[in-house]
Amino acid sequence: MSLTSLTAISPVDGRYRSKVSELAPYFSEFGLIKYRVHVEVEYFIALVEAGIGPLKEVSTSIFPKLRAIVTAFSEADALAIKEIEKTTNHDVKAVEYFLKDKMQQLGLENYLEFIHFGLTSQDINNTSIPLSLKEAVNEVYIPSLNELISVLKGYTKDWSGIALLARTHGQPASPTILGKEIGVFVYRLETQLEILKTIPYAAKFGGATGNFNAHQVAFPDTDWVAFSNRFVNEQLGLKRSQLTTQIENYDQLANLFDCLKRINTIILDLDRDMWTYISMEYFKQKLKEGEVGSSAMPHKVNPIDFENSEGNIGIANALYEHLAAKLPVSRLQRDLTDSTVLRAIGMPLAHSLISFKATIAGLNKLLLNEAAIQQDLEDNWAVVAEAIQTILRSIGFPKPYEALKGLTRKNEKVTQQTVHDFIDTLEVDVAMKERLKKITPSNYTGVKLV
């Protein structure tokens, strides 16, 4: 079988490919190879700029041609590197040989050994991967999340005047505003987004075991810590970890994945609320010509987008959780378990992206059913009991809670009439009775927060 969207094992490369293809430049094998090439080229340029050994002879005029190796990097180049790997049986070494060949073509044959100079594979991997992750988050993930937040903000505004029966423990509770309830999710997501933006993309760069052994023995007069800090922090835009073993500590990566997991959990909470509101008929859903809700029941319009989102979040969060728990743990200076796990970091982001798009699709199908919402309020006059007993407390009325408890816990329906009849029995003045009778489930909604 040839690899197509029909034969792919992973659904993110099969059924959902069209929804996540924008992540391919960052997390595919092609993407990983290109980022490795990028780091190796920038490292060579940094060595030239620092005037290390014979590299002081290299003219900076060659830099655009070196960087063009990256900007013009093609699938043919990636395949050439994979062909070299068949001989080296080492992916990073294959990149080194590829670049040495390119440098010869540029007339830099005297400086070939400064490609990958003093480095171990993880100096390249632990800069390439966080760099690709950073750019994927900033260029794909955050814009998609902001699109979801924007849709929610629109509903927060549109529904800012819609009274809604709240439910705590699944039971009728003090009424709220539908727009405010949507606004809660906006607030939560924006809070986590701000946290996400503060998390550094940490990178390891320090030689075989993190001590610059090879660098120092070759050029002892160079401040390799300062050089590497400039290279990683300024040239690559990452944050160099100052003390590591052969590999990055991955603590900040775990921090990032935990934050992405929290964002997903908030969206999962939203999905389930919207699913429930649809089941309560607070919302209808826009129909799409030709779409089938059930193979057996023609009347059904299922909330499939929210269910799709929930399912993908479950997969994403399981992967985020494993990545955050596993990556910071390594035997002594290094074992290989991080290598295979790091190749999967695109998977949870892909499933997250699918969930974002599914939730947006579900939100865009919603049709507000104000009649059902209003009827639910009208059927639950018992919720104004809190308002009445609180006002009575404020004027020193004896045992108002107990009085209202007796009214609302009888095995008979509480209606506007029964509430008003109860108010008429209270030993308060006429003005107070009129004040209490003005309270309804639709206007007892508290402070306007959105």
DRENBANU-722991 format. One record per residue (C-alpha): x, z, y. Coordinates in pm, whole numbers, plus 50000, padded with zeros to 5 digits. Example, Ala and Ser with C-alpha at 12.3 -4.5 7.8 and 13.67 -1.06 7.14 Angstrom:
! DRENBANU-722991
PT    xx    zz    yy
PT 51230 50780 49550
PT 51367 50714 49894
END
This chain:
! DRENBANU-722991
PT    xx    zz    yy
PT 50000 50000 50000
PT 50128 49917 50346
PT 50086 50180 50614
PT 49778 50118 50828
PT 49513 50336 50988
PT 49323 50301 50660
PT 49609 50402 50431
PT 49769 50677 50644
PT 49768 51018 50477
PT 49735 51211 50801
PT 49408 51159 50992
PT 49597 51174 51323
PT 49773 50853 51217
PT 49460 50717 51051
PT 49102 50785 51157
PT 49200 50953 51485
PT 49496 50734 51578
PT 49321 50587 51880
PT 49259 50935 52019
PT 49620 51055 51991
PT 49832 50739 52019
PT 49957 50856 52360
PT 50151 51131 52180
PT 50346 50883 51967
PT 50627 50828 52221
PT 50701 51201 52208
PT 50651 51310 51847
PT 50698 51004 51626
PT 51025 50936 51444
PT 51087 50670 51706
PT 51029 50924 51979
PT 51266 51179 51827
PT 51540 50919 51788
PT 51498 50798 52146
PT 51517 51152 52285
PT 51835 51211 52083
PT 51984 50896 52232
PT 51879 51016 52577
PT 52050 51354 52536
PT 52369 51201 52395
PT 52391 50952 52683
PT 52327 51219 52947
PT 52585 51446 52784
PT 52850 51173 52799
PT 52762 51113 53166
PT 52790 51487 53236
PT 53137 51494 53075
PT 53243 51203 53294
PT 53108 51373 53606
PT 53298 51689 53513
PT 53620 51490 53476
PT 53689 51615 53124
PT 54025 51490 52996
PT 54063 51110 53004
PT 53700 51067 53111
PT 53814 51113 53471
PT 53922 50749 53443
PT 53565 50628 53379
PT 53388 50483 53680
PT 53044 50619 53764
PT 52935 50257 53813
PT 52885 50242 53436
PT 52609 50508 53445
PT 52317 50265 53506
PT 52425 50057 53205
PT 52452 50369 52990
PT 52108 50487 53098
PT 51970 50140 53030
PT 52041 50205 52661
PT 51765 50467 52684
PT 51520 50289 52913
PT 51543 49969 52708
PT 51540 50152 52375
PT 51325 49956 52131
PT 51182 49985 51784
PT 51457 49745 51675
PT 51713 49996 51804
PT 51541 50279 51616
PT 51540 50069 51298
PT 51912 49998 51347
PT 51975 50372 51361
PT 51764 50427 51048
PT 51974 50161 50875
PT 52293 50346 50970
PT 52135 50667 50839
PT 52109 50509 50493
PT 52489 50528 50482
PT 52551 50851 50673
PT 52257 51035 50517
PT 52257 51221 50849
PT 52011 51136 51126
PT 52207 51267 51426
PT 52535 51114 51306
PT 52356 50780 51284
PT 52266 50811 51652
PT 52632 50883 51732
PT 52750 50568 51550
PT 52479 50360 51718
PT 52593 50474 52062
PT 52960 50415 51984
PT 52873 50056 51905
PT 52683 50026 52234
PT 52977 50176 52425
PT 53215 49923 52275
PT 52989 49651 52409
PT 53020 49813 52752
PT 53399 49818 52733
PT 53425 50193 52676
PT 53608 50170 52343
PT 53877 50415 52464
PT 53621 50691 52506
PT 53412 50665 52190
PT 53505 51010 52062
PT 53342 51174 52363
PT 53005 51080 52227
PT 52881 51398 52060
PT 53206 51569 52164
PT 53232 51927 52034
PT 52865 51935 51935
PT 52668 52016 51627
PT 52343 51844 51538
PT 52132 52128 51672
PT 52279 52088 52019
PT 52104 51751 52017
PT 51791 51853 51829
PT 51741 52173 52025
PT 51750 51980 52351
PT 51572 51662 52239
PT 51274 51840 52087
PT 51198 52080 52375
PT 51244 51792 52618
PT 50997 51573 52430
PT 50759 51869 52401
PT 50784 51947 52772
PT 50711 51589 52871
PT 50423 51560 52621
PT 50265 51879 52752
PT 50305 51777 53116
PT 50214 51410 53079
PT 49945 51416 52809
PT 49827 51766 52715
PT 49775 51918 53061
PT 49598 51609 53205
PT 49360 51612 52906
PT 49295 51985 52947
PT 49238 51936 53319
PT 48983 51666 53240
PT 48792 51915 53025
PT 48814 52180 53296
PT 48687 51927 53552
PT 48378 51852 53341
PT 48311 52225 53310
PT 48354 52274 53684
PT 48094 52004 53743
PT 47843 52187 53525
PT 47933 52519 53687
PT 47822 52371 54019
PT 47527 52170 53886
PT 47380 52468 53703
PT 47457 52734 53964
PT 47083 52784 54023
PT 46964 52789 53660
PT 46858 53135 53545
PT 46927 53194 53178
PT 46834 53465 52933
PT 47160 53627 52828
PT 47207 53744 52472
PT 47433 54026 52367
PT 47456 54099 51993
PT 47219 53803 51966
PT 46945 54002 52139
PT 46782 53935 52478
PT 46984 54097 52758
PT 47001 54102 53138
PT 46949 53746 53264
PT 47243 53546 53391
PT 47312 53208 53553
PT 47397 52912 53333
PT 47654 52783 53582
PT 47826 53121 53584
PT 47843 53126 53204
PT 48018 52788 53212
PT 48235 52918 53495
PT 48362 53192 53265
PT 48527 52926 53050
PT 48675 52755 53356
PT 48822 53088 53466
PT 48965 53163 53122
PT 49115 52818 53075
PT 49268 52806 53423
PT 49419 53150 53369
PT 49589 53038 53049
PT 49694 52708 53207
PT 49880 52896 53479
PT 50053 53105 53212
PT 50141 52787 53021
PT 50309 52642 53329
PT 50540 52945 53357
PT 50673 52928 53000
PT 51027 52786 52999
PT 51132 52514 52758
PT 51437 52683 52612
PT 51725 52482 52468
PT 52034 52567 52265
PT 52362 52404 52365
PT 52684 52571 52257
PT 52853 52409 51962
PT 52860 52485 51591
PT 52768 52855 51612
PT 52685 52889 51980
PT 53033 52994 52098
PT 53177 52661 52228
PT 53456 52694 51972
PT 53549 52323 51964
PT 53503 52276 52337
PT 53721 52573 52424
PT 54005 52487 52188
PT 54020 52129 52321
PT 53988 52203 52694
PT 54047 52577 52748
PT 54054 52547 53128
PT 53696 52423 53151
PT 53413 52669 53210
PT 53193 52541 52930
PT 52915 52790 52991
PT 52879 52677 53352
PT 52904 52312 53245
PT 52632 52351 52982
PT 52404 52545 53215
PT 52426 52262 53469
PT 52373 51999 53203
PT 52075 52161 53031
PT 51907 52324 53331
PT 51965 52062 53600
PT 52029 51734 53425
PT 51776 51774 53142
PT 51531 52003 53323
PT 51523 52263 53044
PT 51639 52625 53034
PT 51956 52693 52838
PT 51948 53002 52614
PT 52265 53195 52690
PT 52319 53360 52351
PT 52229 53180 52029
PT 52349 53114 51677
PT 52379 52754 51561
PT 52014 52703 51650
PT 51782 52786 51936
PT 51622 53130 51914
PT 51277 52968 51943
PT 51122 53274 52106
PT 51000 53074 52404
PT 50873 52803 52172
PT 50672 53072 51991
PT 50549 53189 52332
PT 50435 52834 52410
PT 50255 52788 52079
PT 50080 53124 52117
PT 49956 53014 52460
PT 49835 52678 52326
PT 49658 52866 52050
PT 49483 53092 52307
PT 49366 52786 52500
PT 49224 52642 52179
PT 49051 52970 52099
PT 48875 52963 52436
PT 48757 52608 52371
PT 48643 52714 52024
PT 48436 52988 52189
PT 48288 52727 52423
PT 48211 52492 52133
PT 48020 52760 51946
PT 47822 52864 52254
PT 47721 52506 52330
PT 47634 52448 51964
PT 47411 52757 51977
PT 47244 52655 52303
PT 47165 52315 52149
PT 47015 52485 51843
PT 46801 52695 52081
PT 46690 52369 52250
PT 46834 52475 52586
PT 46995 52132 52573
PT 46890 51799 52435
PT 47154 51535 52362
PT 47180 51183 52495
PT 47102 50928 52229
PT 47336 50641 52150
PT 47185 50315 52034
PT 47238 50268 51661
PT 47384 50615 51603
PT 47263 50802 51293
PT 47238 51183 51290
PT 47160 51223 50923
PT 47160 50987 50627
PT 46831 51144 50510
PT 46655 51289 50816
PT 46594 51029 51088
PT 46490 51285 51352
PT 46825 51464 51367
PT 47070 51446 51656
PT 47351 51674 51543
PT 47601 51848 51777
PT 47882 51669 51594
PT 48127 51660 51885
PT 48139 52036 51918
PT 48170 52066 51540
PT 48450 51809 51535
PT 48630 52001 51807
PT 48591 52330 51623
PT 48731 52186 51302
PT 49034 52034 51472
PT 49102 52356 51660
PT 49108 52539 51329
PT 49378 52307 51195
PT 49576 52316 51521
PT 49569 52694 51545
PT 49678 52738 51186
PT 49980 52520 51261
PT 50052 52692 51594
PT 50039 53027 51419
PT 50283 52916 51150
PT 50521 52761 51403
PT 50519 53073 51621
PT 50576 53303 51323
PT 50832 53093 51135
PT 51061 52936 51395
PT 51215 53255 51541
PT 51324 53363 51190
PT 51644 53222 51036
PT 51894 53353 50783
PT 52217 53459 50955
PT 52348 53186 51184
PT 52130 52911 51044
PT 51917 52785 50760
PT 51740 52451 50740
PT 51380 52572 50742
PT 51343 52513 51116
PT 51439 52146 51084
PT 51148 52038 50868
PT 50904 52258 51061
PT 51008 52117 51398
PT 50913 51769 51281
PT 50552 51888 51266
PT 50515 52017 51622
PT 50328 51703 51725
PT 50055 51773 51470
PT 49887 52074 51636
PT 49908 51903 51975
PT 49740 51597 51823
PT 49459 51806 51674
PT 49427 51991 52006
PT 49397 51660 52190
PT 49129 51544 51947
PT 48938 51868 52008
PT 48963 51832 52388
PT 48822 51481 52373
PT 48547 51581 52130
PT 48439 51873 52350
PT 48435 51647 52656
PT 48224 51395 52462
PT 47983 51671 52360
PT 47955 51804 52713
PT 47886 51457 52849
PT 47592 51417 52610
PT 47410 51731 52728
PT 47066 51704 52881
PT 46941 52028 53036
PT 46605 52141 52898
PT 46490 52366 53182
PT 46145 52411 53029
PT 46287 52575 52717
PT 46520 52795 52922
PT 46238 52905 53151
PT 46004 52970 52858
PT 46264 53193 52694
PT 46285 53398 53013
PT 45909 53421 53034
PT 45889 53537 52671
PT 46128 53824 52738
PT 45990 54037 53019
PT 46141 54342 52851
PT 46474 54256 53014
PT 46349 54369 53356
PT 46329 54723 53220
PT 46694 54776 53313
PT 46620 54683 53673
PT 46316 54907 53699
PT 46480 55213 53545
PT 46793 55169 53760
PT 46590 55158 54082
PT 46396 55464 53967
PT 46724 55642 53898
PT 46839 55560 54251
PT 46543 55749 54400
PT 46569 56048 54167
PT 46270 55963 53946
PT 46281 56191 53637
PT 46391 56035 53306
PT 46330 55668 53394
PT 46534 55539 53099
PT 46317 55727 52853
PT 46000 55605 53023
PT 46108 55240 53006
PT 46233 55282 52650
PT 45883 55381 52548
PT 45740 55071 52712
PT 45985 54819 52568
PT 46019 54949 52213
PT 45654 54941 52117
PT 45562 54691 51848
PT 45378 54476 52097
PT 45485 54195 52325
PT 45609 54293 52668
PT 45463 54059 52928
PT 45441 54044 53303
PT 45102 54213 53277
PT 45221 54503 53060
PT 45518 54559 53292
PT 45297 54561 53601
PT 45047 54789 53429
PT 45332 55028 53353
PT 45451 55016 53714
PT 45100 55107 53829
PT 45122 55430 53626
PT 45440 55545 53800
PT 45414 55826 54054
PT 45583 55633 54335
PT 45452 55497 54663
PT 45283 55158 54700
PT 45585 54998 54868
PT 45807 55093 54572
PT 45552 54954 54326
PT 45545 54626 54514
PT 45925 54616 54514
PT 45934 54668 54137
PT 45668 54404 54074
PT 45879 54140 54253
PT 46143 54164 53980
PT 46114 53887 53720
PT 46337 53764 53438
PT 46415 53459 53652
PT 46532 53643 53964
PT 46700 53943 53804
PT 47035 53764 53783
PT 47274 53986 53976
PT 47539 53876 54226
PT 47589 53504 54284
PT 47936 53449 54140
PT 47954 53069 54137
END
